[in-house]
Amino acid sequence: MSQLSHTTTPFISKKFPIVVICDGLNGPANIGALFRTCEAFGVSEIIFCNAEIEMSSPRIKKTARGAQEKISYKLSDDILAEINSLKNRDYQCVALEITETSIPIEKLILSNRNIALVIGSEQDGISEKALGIVSQSTHITMYGENSSMNVIQATSIALHQLTKL
């Protein structure tokens, strides 16, 4: 058995009607890793809300490994307008956040394939105003003593699950 190179992997490129909306996500390592993760899972677009991002950052470029050139993204100051716009385009907006009403992601049932996954910042999570207008919230079941995981790790798990629906 030998490892395959990047050019010999059997993966077929595919785009899903999934948009990732970031609420205050920051840090060049997280931004770069998000690009790489979203590109790997065929996400259509990333919307960065309420964040200052310097796309020329060497750390973003190193962590993204070119994925920032392969996926559509935009910056916005108004997360509510972005969520409402996607809802008007028949996207089901789901927050990846532990809330009083969140359900485990493995039990998530969605009414359509257009999905907007809202993720928050490491420190503050998703804002109350954004949580107030999403269709539902979901969380990843964890078994350790820590109540959260890194936002990019959680997003990777969520995207893996969402692309299987």
Helices and strands as residue ranges (DSSP letters): E 16-23, H 28-40, E 43-49, H 58-64, G 67-69, E 72-76, H 79-88, E 92-96, E 103-104, G 105-107, E 115-120, H 128-131, E 136-139, H 151-164
